[in-house]
């Protein structure tokens, strides 16, 4: 199937590693020009080189911390200048700290709100003027399965990412008249650097090993394994593509069957 992505222009935030990088890579392989983003310059340079070595499109990068109020406008405007417009926006950010409710102070809550909700809102708001000029505009917010099924010791993620889901669904309805599609993917446990860090936290808390914790978590899937970033990215790229032109307002769980509810 031709996904219709050749020549499209995509900005993917939080894309120096993990799900963001995997999505950027698959978009580039489908023929998109891609602008990467990360707050860590060294990681961004490595990601840009990796992407350029595996895809034959134009690759750009912008270093910025999207949790900062002033970052969204700059990142979006610079990306649009570099690519002469914008068709695709993927809003992705790192996860907030883990821990039980009573261990988290007010400053940590506020930082998580900035990172995992307001960054999405600001990026979308900044991108709208460019997306309204696109023939095939599409936005994907990356959230978490935790909005449907809370994950132990992740109260920040469980709570705050739900606001991004509400925003995504609302904008799908509110801005559909501009032909802009808004969807979200709710990934389950996927073998990324972030998940490795969470498994290390669990191993320390449970006096076990990282491998033991990974095996325990993977057993929640009928496949008895975690997903790969590429498996996530394949779904993301389809949702972002013109091939999914009648799909909007969808909150899609990509979790290998770990979420057990019927709806």
Backbone bond lengths (Angstrom), bond angles and torsions (degrees), N, CA, C in turn:
res aa  C-N    CA-C-N  psi(-1)  N-CA   C-N-CA  omega(-1)  CA-C   N-CA-C  phi
1 X - - - 1.463 - - 1.522 110.43 -
2 X 1.324 115.76 132.69 1.457 120.89 173.63 1.519 107.87 -83.63
3 X 1.326 117.05 114.20 1.454 121.08 -177.35 1.528 113.10 -76.57
4 X 1.323 117.08 -10.42 1.456 119.86 178.04 1.511 114.53 75.69
5 X 1.324 117.06 26.77 1.466 120.54 -175.90 1.528 113.67 -97.61
6 X 1.313 117.90 -6.43 1.467 120.51 -178.09 1.525 110.56 -57.19
7 X 1.328 115.61 124.25 1.456 120.49 177.18 1.515 115.70 83.28
8 X 1.336 117.40 -2.37 1.466 119.63 177.30 1.532 109.65 -72.27
9 X 1.329 115.57 159.06 1.469 121.43 -175.88 1.524 108.93 -118.31
10 X 1.342 115.40 121.17 1.463 120.51 -171.57 1.525 111.63 -125.12
11 X 1.327 115.34 134.14 1.461 122.54 170.24 1.521 107.62 -108.78
12 X 1.333 116.23 124.80 1.466 121.72 179.35 1.518 107.69 -123.09
13 X 1.327 117.32 113.72 1.461 119.84 -179.91 1.535 109.87 -86.68
14 X 1.327 115.10 161.19 1.460 120.01 -178.67 1.512 111.36 56.01
15 X 1.337 115.84 46.17 1.468 119.29 -167.41 1.525 114.69 -117.03
16 X 1.318 117.55 21.61 1.465 118.45 177.23 1.522 112.04 -82.60
17 X 1.342 116.46 -13.01 1.454 120.06 179.15 1.531 109.43 -160.49
18 X 1.313 116.02 177.45 1.455 121.58 171.75 1.517 114.77 62.19
19 X 1.335 115.60 -143.89 1.459 121.96 -175.38 1.519 111.73 -65.80
20 X 1.326 116.68 -35.74 1.460 120.03 178.74 1.510 112.11 -63.74
21 X 1.325 116.62 -45.96 1.467 119.62 179.22 1.517 110.89 -64.78
22 X 1.329 117.17 -44.25 1.462 120.59 -179.48 1.524 110.99 -59.78
23 X 1.329 117.41 -40.68 1.463 121.18 178.42 1.520 110.93 -66.12
24 X 1.320 116.99 -44.30 1.466 120.81 178.26 1.522 111.00 -60.53
25 X 1.327 116.57 -40.58 1.458 120.69 -179.23 1.523 111.20 -63.74
26 X 1.320 117.26 -46.94 1.465 119.77 -178.35 1.526 111.46 -68.27
27 X 1.332 117.53 -34.59 1.461 119.80 174.61 1.525 111.04 -62.37
28 X 1.327 115.91 -43.48 1.463 120.18 179.22 1.531 110.93 -64.50
29 X 1.316 117.22 -39.09 1.461 120.17 178.51 1.524 111.87 -64.48
30 X 1.337 116.02 -26.69 1.464 120.47 178.02 1.526 112.24 -85.44
31 X 1.331 116.58 0.72 1.456 119.70 174.34 1.511 116.04 104.85
32 X 1.338 117.44 7.34 1.469 120.17 177.78 1.520 111.12 -78.84
33 X 1.330 116.15 144.02 1.452 119.97 159.92 1.522 106.25 -75.46
34 X 1.331 116.61 137.98 1.465 120.03 -171.91 1.521 110.30 -130.89
35 X 1.323 115.43 135.55 1.459 121.88 172.10 1.521 108.81 -112.09
36 X 1.316 115.72 120.25 1.460 122.79 179.13 1.527 110.33 -88.00
37 X 1.322 114.36 161.15 1.465 119.61 176.01 1.522 109.85 -147.42
38 X 1.314 115.27 141.65 1.463 122.47 172.56 1.519 107.12 -160.01
39 X 1.337 116.00 159.50 1.468 118.96 177.35 1.525 111.85 -90.81
40 X 1.335 117.16 -7.03 1.461 121.36 -176.92 1.531 109.17 -110.22
41 X 1.334 118.26 110.24 1.473 120.80 -173.86 1.530 114.10 -56.34
42 X 1.317 117.10 -42.00 1.454 120.07 -177.39 1.529 111.44 -63.72
43 X 1.323 116.23 -44.07 1.460 119.69 178.27 1.524 111.61 -63.85
44 X 1.315 115.90 -37.19 1.458 120.64 -178.82 1.527 111.21 -66.28
45 X 1.312 116.83 -41.73 1.467 120.40 178.81 1.527 111.00 -62.83
46 X 1.333 115.72 -42.30 1.467 119.66 179.07 1.523 110.36 -63.79
47 X 1.338 116.71 -44.28 1.466 120.78 -179.37 1.521 111.36 -63.63
48 X 1.318 117.09 -40.95 1.465 120.27 179.86 1.525 111.12 -62.89
49 X 1.324 116.84 -41.66 1.474 120.69 178.22 1.524 111.03 -65.83
50 X 1.323 116.92 -41.82 1.467 120.59 178.55 1.518 111.29 -61.51
51 X 1.320 115.41 -44.00 1.456 119.80 -178.68 1.529 111.05 -66.51
52 X 1.322 116.36 -44.52 1.463 120.34 -179.48 1.516 112.41 -62.65
53 X 1.345 116.31 -29.87 1.465 119.74 -179.17 1.523 112.84 -77.78
54 X 1.337 117.13 -16.82 1.456 120.59 -175.37 1.525 113.88 -112.25
55 X 1.314 117.70 -9.28 1.465 121.22 -179.11 1.523 108.94 -137.25
56 X 1.319 116.03 155.53 1.461 120.61 -175.08 1.526 110.78 -118.10
57 X 1.322 114.24 52.00 1.459 120.74 175.12 1.525 108.05 -126.37
58 X 1.320 116.03 -179.11 1.457 119.77 179.02 1.527 109.49 -79.54
59 X 1.337 115.76 126.76 1.461 121.88 -178.53 1.529 108.53 -118.95
60 X 1.319 115.41 129.64 1.462 122.04 179.15 1.529 108.80 -127.04
61 X 1.313 116.46 168.99 1.463 119.38 176.30 1.523 109.92 -152.06
62 X 1.331 114.22 148.01 1.463 121.72 178.44 1.519 107.88 -134.91
63 X 1.309 116.29 123.35 1.463 120.95 179.68 1.530 109.01 -89.54
64 X 1.331 115.96 121.35 1.462 120.84 178.93 1.513 109.09 -167.26
65 X 1.313 115.86 149.73 1.462 122.82 175.16 1.521 107.69 -94.08
66 X 1.338 117.02 103.89 1.464 120.12 -173.06 1.525 113.23 -70.97
67 X 1.331 117.89 -6.24 1.469 118.96 174.21 1.527 112.03 -77.54
68 X 1.329 116.80 -10.19 1.465 121.45 179.84 1.529 110.42 -86.87
69 X 1.315 116.20 140.47 1.460 121.59 -173.60 1.523 111.95 -55.83
70 X 1.320 117.15 -41.34 1.456 120.51 -172.78 1.527 113.43 -81.84
71 X 1.321 118.47 -7.71 1.462 120.83 -171.01 1.517 113.60 -72.82
72 X 1.324 118.16 -40.29 1.467 121.06 -170.77 1.521 112.33 -58.60
73 X 1.325 117.04 -50.14 1.463 119.68 -177.83 1.519 111.24 -59.91
74 X 1.332 116.21 -41.40 1.467 119.30 -178.58 1.523 111.48 -67.98
75 X 1.329 116.81 -45.76 1.461 119.92 -177.68 1.522 111.17 -62.13
76 X 1.320 116.11 -46.51 1.467 119.61 -178.10 1.525 111.23 -66.30
77 X 1.327 117.42 -45.93 1.467 119.46 -177.30 1.530 111.03 -66.17
78 X 1.332 117.22 -39.51 1.464 119.49 178.61 1.520 110.85 -67.28
79 X 1.325 117.24 -40.77 1.463 120.75 178.69 1.523 110.47 -62.74
80 X 1.325 116.76 -44.05 1.466 120.46 179.31 1.527 111.34 -65.07
81 X 1.318 117.45 -36.35 1.466 120.54 176.54 1.523 110.80 -66.01
82 X 1.328 116.51 -43.73 1.459 120.72 -178.69 1.522 112.32 -64.38
83 X 1.334 116.21 -35.87 1.470 120.34 -174.58 1.527 112.80 -105.86
84 X 1.326 116.17 4.51 1.466 120.75 -179.21 1.521 111.59 59.13
85 X 1.324 116.17 44.41 1.455 121.56 177.87 1.514 111.63 129.07
86 X 1.320 115.96 -176.54 1.465 121.34 -177.51 1.529 109.03 -151.81
87 X 1.325 115.45 129.36 1.463 121.88 176.92 1.518 112.54 -112.37
88 X 1.329 116.08 -30.57 1.463 121.86 -171.63 1.525 109.43 -131.85
89 X 1.321 115.13 133.00 1.466 121.12 174.09 1.520 108.78 -126.45
90 X 1.319 115.94 124.89 1.463 122.09 173.36 1.520 107.43 -114.52
91 X 1.331 116.28 112.98 1.463 119.86 179.68 1.523 108.88 -97.06
92 X 1.301 114.33 115.33 1.457 122.18 -176.24 1.524 108.06 -139.64
93 X 1.306 116.07 141.73 1.462 120.08 178.13 1.516 109.42 -143.65
94 X 1.302 116.46 161.23 1.453 120.28 176.21 1.516 111.52 -64.38
95 X 1.317 116.00 161.47 1.457 120.40 179.43 1.520 111.88 -80.52
96 X 1.325 116.51 153.95 1.466 120.71 177.39 1.523 110.58 -76.21
97 X 1.322 118.58 169.55 1.464 120.95 179.66 1.526 111.98 -61.60
98 X 1.308 115.08 151.33 1.460 120.45 175.17 1.526 109.59 -90.52
99 X 1.329 115.62 165.77 1.458 120.87 178.66 1.509 111.06 141.55
100 X 1.328 117.57 159.14 1.467 121.18 178.84 1.526 111.27 -73.42
101 X 1.318 115.79 162.19 1.469 122.60 -174.56 1.526 112.77 -52.85
102 X 1.308 117.50 -46.67 1.461 120.24 -173.00 1.525 113.52 -72.42
103 X 1.326 117.57 -9.65 1.466 119.85 179.98 1.523 112.91 -92.04
104 X 1.336 117.57 -3.43 1.462 121.03 -170.56 1.530 110.39 -107.36
105 X 1.324 116.09 124.54 1.460 119.82 -176.80 1.530 111.63 -90.66
106 X 1.320 116.43 175.02 1.460 121.97 -175.17 1.524 113.09 -61.70
107 X 1.334 116.41 -39.88 1.465 119.53 -178.93 1.527 110.89 -64.22
108 X 1.337 116.31 -38.07 1.462 119.88 179.45 1.523 110.82 -67.82
109 X 1.335 116.55 -39.10 1.468 120.09 174.80 1.527 110.73 -59.95
110 X 1.324 116.82 -46.85 1.465 120.22 -177.84 1.526 111.06 -63.43
111 X 1.323 116.80 -42.02 1.468 120.25 178.93 1.519 111.08 -62.50
112 X 1.334 116.75 -37.73 1.463 120.70 178.96 1.524 111.22 -67.82
113 X 1.326 117.17 -38.20 1.465 120.49 176.20 1.528 110.43 -62.01
114 X 1.319 116.97 -43.42 1.461 121.24 178.49 1.527 110.85 -61.41
115 X 1.332 116.47 -43.04 1.461 121.37 -174.85 1.516 112.67 -76.69
116 X 1.305 117.27 -45.18 1.464 120.55 -167.75 1.524 115.19 -104.55
117 X 1.318 117.54 -1.04 1.458 119.94 171.31 1.528 112.05 -131.45
118 X 1.317 117.13 -59.61 1.458 119.47 -173.24 1.526 112.66 -65.12
119 X 1.326 118.20 -29.45 1.468 119.23 176.70 1.524 110.64 -62.27
120 X 1.340 117.63 -41.05 1.465 120.99 177.41 1.531 110.23 -61.83
121 X 1.326 115.58 -48.62 1.461 120.70 -177.88 1.519 111.24 -59.00
122 X 1.330 117.08 -47.58 1.456 120.75 -176.23 1.526 111.58 -66.48
123 X 1.324 116.76 -40.68 1.464 119.66 179.37 1.521 111.16 -63.97
124 X 1.328 116.43 -43.77 1.467 119.60 179.08 1.521 110.50 -63.58
125 X 1.315 116.95 -45.37 1.463 120.45 179.71 1.528 111.20 -59.10
126 X 1.330 116.28 -42.83 1.461 119.90 179.83 1.524 112.27 -67.89
127 X 1.331 116.39 -30.91 1.466 120.50 -175.79 1.519 113.78 -83.20
128 X 1.316 118.53 -18.98 1.466 121.12 -172.79 1.541 114.06 -55.30
129 X 1.320 120.10 -44.03 1.469 117.77 179.91 1.527 113.16 -59.02
130 X 1.330 116.90 -34.35 1.465 120.30 179.14 1.525 110.98 -77.65
131 X 1.322 116.64 -41.05 1.457 120.21 -179.47 1.522 111.35 -64.28
132 X 1.317 117.52 -33.74 1.469 120.75 179.19 1.527 111.79 -66.05
133 X 1.324 117.14 -19.15 1.462 121.08 178.34 1.527 112.34 -92.09
134 X 1.331 117.37 -7.21 1.463 121.70 -177.38 1.522 110.66 -84.34
135 X 1.325 116.06 149.16 1.464 120.82 175.52 1.528 111.87 -78.48
136 X 1.331 116.68 -25.93 1.466 120.91 -177.72 1.532 109.74 -137.23
137 X 1.327 118.29 65.44 1.467 120.17 -176.93 1.524 112.15 -77.65
138 X 1.331 115.40 142.09 1.463 119.99 -179.12 1.524 109.99 -152.03
139 X 1.330 114.83 139.79 1.462 121.54 178.51 1.514 108.57 -125.30
140 X 1.319 115.87 135.42 1.466 121.57 174.73 1.517 108.77 -126.26
141 X 1.333 116.39 122.28 1.456 120.34 171.67 1.527 108.09 -97.31
142 X 1.305 116.55 133.98 1.463 120.84 177.39 1.522 107.61 -99.68
143 X 1.306 116.19 119.40 1.461 120.72 -176.34 1.530 109.72 -120.49
144 X 1.319 118.60 -118.44 1.465 119.96 -177.12 1.531 110.32 -167.57
145 X 1.302 115.74 149.53 1.458 122.05 171.61 1.524 110.99 -57.29
146 X 1.311 116.51 -20.33 1.470 120.59 -176.61 1.521 112.84 -63.93
147 X 1.344 118.81 -17.05 1.462 119.80 177.93 1.532 110.66 -73.33
148 X 1.325 117.23 -19.26 1.461 121.68 176.07 1.519 112.03 -100.60
149 X 1.321 115.78 -34.95 1.458 121.43 -175.49 1.524 108.04 -138.52
150 X 1.342 118.00 96.24 1.461 120.39 -175.45 1.528 112.73 -52.96
151 X 1.329 114.32 140.45 1.462 121.72 -178.08 1.525 108.70 -102.78
152 X 1.326 118.28 131.22 1.467 120.50 -179.13 1.523 112.31 -54.78
153 X 1.324 115.54 140.25 1.462 123.85 177.78 1.523 113.95 66.82
154 X 1.336 117.28 15.64 1.462 120.36 176.91 1.535 110.04 -125.54
155 X 1.325 116.40 48.65 1.458 119.99 -175.66 1.530 112.05 -61.40
156 X 1.324 117.69 -33.88 1.462 120.20 178.64 1.522 110.92 -63.50
157 X 1.314 116.47 -50.19 1.460 120.82 179.61 1.520 111.01 -64.95
158 X 1.334 116.70 -44.98 1.466 120.83 -179.44 1.525 111.20 -55.63
159 X 1.318 116.23 -39.31 1.461 121.50 -174.13 1.520 112.70 -83.63
160 X 1.308 116.52 -53.36 1.464 120.94 -166.88 1.520 112.51 -77.11
161 X 1.317 117.40 -34.76 1.468 118.90 -179.70 1.532 111.73 -64.95
162 X 1.330 116.71 -23.99 1.465 119.38 177.47 1.527 111.15 -62.13
163 X 1.317 117.56 -31.98 1.465 120.68 177.40 1.521 110.70 -65.19
164 X 1.325 117.59 -37.00 1.465 120.97 178.42 1.525 110.86 -66.39
165 X 1.330 116.34 -36.05 1.462 120.02 175.40 1.532 110.11 -62.41
166 X 1.331 116.82 -45.43 1.453 120.30 178.00 1.518 112.15 -60.08
167 X 1.328 116.53 -41.35 1.457 121.40 177.66 1.528 110.93 -62.98
168 X 1.313 116.77 -46.07 1.466 121.31 -177.43 1.524 111.40 -60.53
169 X 1.335 116.47 -47.02 1.464 120.15 -179.51 1.524 111.12 -65.14
170 X 1.315 117.02 -41.45 1.461 120.80 179.93 1.521 111.45 -62.14
171 X 1.327 116.68 -44.28 1.465 120.07 -178.26 1.523 111.92 -69.06
172 X 1.332 116.87 -31.48 1.467 119.33 175.51 1.525 110.42 -59.14
173 X 1.327 116.16 -38.86 1.460 121.32 179.93 1.530 111.42 -78.17
174 X 1.314 115.55 -41.60 1.463 120.71 -172.58 1.517 113.12 -74.87
175 X 1.338 116.35 -32.39 1.464 120.18 -172.80 1.523 113.26 -113.39
176 X 1.316 116.77 10.88 1.458 119.68 177.21 1.521 112.80 -61.52
177 X 1.319 117.19 -28.30 1.466 120.12 179.80 1.527 111.85 -65.65
178 X 1.338 117.00 -17.94 1.467 121.51 174.77 1.533 111.62 -92.97
179 X 1.328 116.40 5.54 1.457 122.94 179.49 1.529 112.61 67.11
180 X 1.343 116.11 20.89 1.469 119.55 177.05 1.521 108.29 -91.90
181 X 1.319 116.16 125.52 1.458 120.75 179.57 1.529 109.76 -96.36
182 X 1.328 115.62 138.12 1.462 122.59 178.62 1.524 108.55 -125.39
183 X 1.313 116.50 122.19 1.459 122.03 176.29 1.520 109.66 -136.99
184 X 1.317 115.80 165.33 1.460 120.35 176.70 1.521 109.25 -135.88
185 X 1.305 116.05 144.28 1.455 121.01 170.48 1.520 108.14 -108.25
186 X 1.328 114.80 134.12 1.458 123.18 179.87 1.524 107.52 -108.45
187 X 1.317 117.78 85.52 1.467 118.74 -176.08 1.521 112.23 -69.38
188 X 1.321 114.13 144.05 1.455 120.05 169.25 1.518 108.89 -88.37
189 X 1.318 115.58 -154.13 1.461 119.76 -176.72 1.527 109.77 -72.62
190 X 1.324 114.49 114.94 1.458 122.75 -177.29 1.523 107.88 -124.47
191 X 1.299 116.56 143.38 1.464 121.40 -173.26 1.524 111.15 -76.72
192 X 1.329 115.22 79.56 1.464 122.28 178.02 1.529 109.75 -116.93
193 X 1.321 115.15 172.87 1.461 119.54 176.94 1.526 111.27 -61.21
194 X 1.307 116.30 -38.54 1.469 121.20 179.00 1.528 110.91 -60.85
195 X 1.318 116.89 -44.01 1.463 120.55 179.83 1.523 110.70 -67.18
196 X 1.314 116.84 -37.40 1.461 119.48 176.03 1.530 110.44 -59.59
197 X 1.332 116.48 -38.89 1.466 120.41 178.20 1.529 110.95 -65.44
198 X 1.331 116.46 -41.59 1.467 120.22 178.50 1.525 111.22 -65.81
199 X 1.310 116.25 -38.21 1.463 119.52 178.47 1.536 110.96 -67.36
200 X 1.317 115.71 -33.77 1.468 119.50 176.29 1.522 110.44 -66.00
201 X 1.343 117.09 -39.19 1.466 121.55 176.46 1.519 110.23 -62.29
202 X 1.324 116.47 -44.16 1.461 119.87 179.42 1.529 111.17 -64.82
203 X 1.320 115.48 -42.06 1.469 119.15 -179.15 1.525 111.01 -60.82
204 X 1.319 115.58 -40.45 1.467 119.81 178.21 1.522 110.60 -66.21
205 X 1.327 116.24 -42.76 1.467 120.32 -178.67 1.519 112.25 -67.49
206 X 1.334 116.33 -33.99 1.466 121.31 -174.92 1.520 113.82 -100.52
207 X 1.339 116.11 4.10 1.476 120.79 -177.60 1.527 111.23 53.01
208 X 1.341 114.38 44.93 1.459 120.14 178.94 1.524 108.65 -125.47
209 X 1.309 117.25 -162.96 1.465 120.95 178.13 1.523 109.92 -110.44
210 X 1.322 116.08 161.62 1.463 120.77 177.54 1.521 110.41 -61.45
211 X 1.331 116.74 -42.94 1.467 120.56 179.63 1.521 111.43 -60.45
212 X 1.332 116.26 -39.55 1.469 119.68 178.72 1.530 110.76 -64.36
213 X 1.322 116.21 -41.21 1.456 119.77 -178.96 1.530 111.26 -69.02
214 X 1.320 117.01 -37.66 1.467 120.33 176.85 1.525 110.32 -63.72
215 X 1.321 116.55 -44.85 1.466 120.32 179.70 1.525 111.00 -62.77
216 X 1.322 116.74 -40.05 1.459 121.00 179.80 1.525 110.28 -63.24
217 X 1.344 116.57 -45.61 1.457 120.08 -179.22 1.526 111.48 -68.68
218 X 1.325 116.93 -39.75 1.464 120.85 -178.67 1.519 112.13 -63.35
219 X 1.323 116.92 -25.57 1.468 120.58 -178.53 1.531 111.77 -67.32
220 X 1.333 118.16 -13.45 1.465 121.21 176.28 1.527 112.08 -70.00
221 X 1.316 116.95 -20.53 1.461 121.06 179.63 1.522 110.26 -92.04
222 X 1.330 118.36 140.53 1.466 119.54 174.31 1.525 112.58 -62.35
223 X 1.338 116.76 -18.23 1.455 120.29 174.94 1.528 112.25 -82.03
224 X 1.337 115.74 -10.14 1.464 122.48 -179.84 1.535 111.87 58.86
225 X 1.308 115.90 38.13 1.470 120.58 177.05 1.515 108.93 -158.17
226 X 1.323 115.37 162.98 1.451 120.59 170.27 1.526 109.47 -83.20
227 X 1.318 115.53 162.78 1.453 119.89 175.83 1.524 111.22 -80.12
228 X 1.321 115.13 166.71 1.463 120.77 174.76 1.522 109.26 -102.61
229 X 1.323 118.53 154.24 1.464 120.11 176.78 1.529 112.64 -56.64
230 X 1.321 117.88 -35.27 1.460 120.56 179.06 1.526 111.35 -64.43
231 X 1.333 117.15 -38.58 1.461 119.67 178.32 1.527 110.89 -62.96
232 X 1.314 116.14 -39.36 1.462 119.94 173.86 1.523 110.44 -63.40
233 X 1.314 116.61 -48.50 1.465 121.36 -174.59 1.522 112.06 -62.70
234 X 1.319 117.97 -34.95 1.465 120.23 178.82 1.530 111.00 -59.34
235 X 1.328 116.09 -40.53 1.467 120.44 178.45 1.528 110.08 -70.17
236 X 1.332 116.00 -42.68 1.466 120.53 -179.51 1.524 111.18 -59.29
237 X 1.315 116.56 -44.78 1.464 120.90 -176.90 1.530 110.49 -64.27
238 X 1.324 117.18 -40.49 1.462 118.95 176.93 1.523 111.07 -61.79
239 X 1.331 116.98 -48.61 1.466 120.20 -179.06 1.526 111.93 -59.28
240 X 1.316 116.81 -34.69 1.459 121.50 -178.41 1.523 112.56 -78.03
241 X 1.302 117.47 -18.23 1.460 121.59 -170.30 1.523 112.57 -85.01
242 X 1.338 117.20 158.08 1.465 120.58 173.39 1.525 113.16 -59.91
243 X 1.326 118.50 -18.58 1.463 120.92 176.82 1.524 111.29 -63.28
244 X 1.332 117.10 -22.89 1.472 122.21 178.40 1.522 110.37 -103.08
245 X 1.318 116.96 38.19 1.461 121.98 -169.87 1.522 114.70 -63.86
246 X 1.329 118.46 -18.15 1.471 120.26 179.88 1.526 111.65 -108.42
247 X 1.323 116.07 18.75 1.465 121.26 179.58 1.519 108.50 -110.93
248 X 1.322 115.66 113.53 1.464 120.60 175.51 1.524 108.84 -150.31
249 X 1.325 115.89 153.28 1.460 120.96 -178.61 1.513 113.56 71.37
250 X 1.337 116.70 18.75 1.464 121.57 -178.31 1.520 110.77 -93.46
251 X 1.317 116.39 133.50 1.460 122.39 174.36 1.532 106.01 -111.84
252 X 1.304 116.17 96.84 1.462 121.97 -168.40 1.523 111.35 -99.40
253 X 1.319 115.82 120.38 1.461 120.89 176.20 1.518 108.81 -81.33
254 X 1.328 116.23 124.35 1.469 122.01 175.91 1.523 106.13 -119.67
255 X 1.332 115.23 90.77 1.468 118.80 -166.36 1.521 114.65 -142.97
256 X 1.333 117.40 10.96 1.463 118.60 179.79 1.516 113.33 62.36
257 X 1.333 117.48 27.80 1.469 120.79 177.06 1.516 115.25 81.30
258 X 1.327 118.13 14.96 1.460 120.46 -179.50 1.531 112.99 -70.91
259 X 1.337 116.10 -32.43 1.469 120.20 177.41 1.527 107.24 -79.26
260 X 1.315 116.65 123.06 1.461 120.13 -167.82 1.530 115.39 -97.29
261 X 1.319 119.10 -12.66 1.456 120.00 -178.03 1.523 111.07 -70.10
262 X 1.344 116.15 156.04 1.460 121.11 179.69 1.520 111.33 -72.85
263 X 1.338 117.80 -36.22 1.459 121.63 -178.61 1.526 110.40 -116.98
